[in-house]
Amino acid sequence: MSIPKGLGYLTIMAPRNLLYVRSNYLFGSRYWMIRFSTEILFKSVSFRLFSKKCDNADSEPLDNEELLNNLLTMGVDVDMARKRQPGVFNRTDTSEQDLQTFLLSKGASKEVIASIISRYPRAMTRTSESLSNRWDLWRRIVTSDLEIVNILERSPESFFRSSDNLNLENNIKFLYSVGLTNKYLCRLLTNAPRTFSNSLNLNKQMIEFLQEVCLSLGHNGPTDFIRKIIFKNPFILIQSTKRIKANIEVLQSTFCLTNDELLSLICGPGAKILDLSSDCMRRSYRNIKEKLFSLGCTAKEIQKFVLSYPDVIFLGEKKFNDKIDCLIEEKVNISQIIEHPRILDSSIGTLKSRIKELVNVGYDLSTSNISLLSWSQKRYNAKLKKLYIEQNIVLEN
């Protein structure tokens, strides 16, 4: 099928541009009339796309075969490692054997080392010198090599994420300079090691912001304030100042707190909820209010409930509602829940099984202490055993 004569230009779609071919085109010194059929045109395009695909396939870098063999010998989960950080497998400068030797010398087992590399293969790109220097810096805070190994086992990224040892050293010096002792730095390193990978500037901004908050609320001991808030919430230094500021404002406006009340809250039980987004905090609190209002609670009771146990705000709307419904169905009074909010820490499955066990031994939840619903399993089992013995004595008499 030829192109109609009236068509002056034929447009061909190509990956990078549009080509306009005039039907009368000059080749050298002669004129040629070019006719394209639909079949030829589409075959031509298909062929170019196919060729491009082949070119890409040919240019893909191959995995480092020696690295793969070493990792398999070490017991590394290669599939997991490749999925997490595929670029590492194209490098020729990895030091997996040096890494294994180094960590073995610090007391790590081969299984732990394999797990570390499987979850964070970039660890293999660190030189022996860099590892040694970083380890020495961590040992300024942590008392033993085994403690560091335990941190690495839980969170390999915390140690291997950065190779900037100068930044780490500067962060350590700065945090000491603002009054944080080894106890607090150890808590940060154990729970929120990313703090030390932050730029020094970021950590300075947060510390200065917290100092300003402290002074603005009428407290004259910023060092004491920072220690308390970090001890309660070691993750605070890896949050943004914007988020923390917004959450403090939400807490103060929502609960109409005085400066002293706000200080006590954010240095104590409310420190952790500063990590949430302000929108999430508002949404969660709104749901709590609606649910408890529907059960006859007053605004004062609801505020007391949340301020006595701010962690309840972490519960999603559905989870909170389901737990309350579960307890109400099992004849637990809402006033008891308000007095003992920590029972909401337990899963619905745990609540149901414990309530059933307690009822079977004659424990009256409607008139008795319900706090045992959130006890540790060991403590709860001891209490249950005691109740069972008491019930048998009563039955025998």
Disulfide bonds with the S-S distance in Angstrom:
none
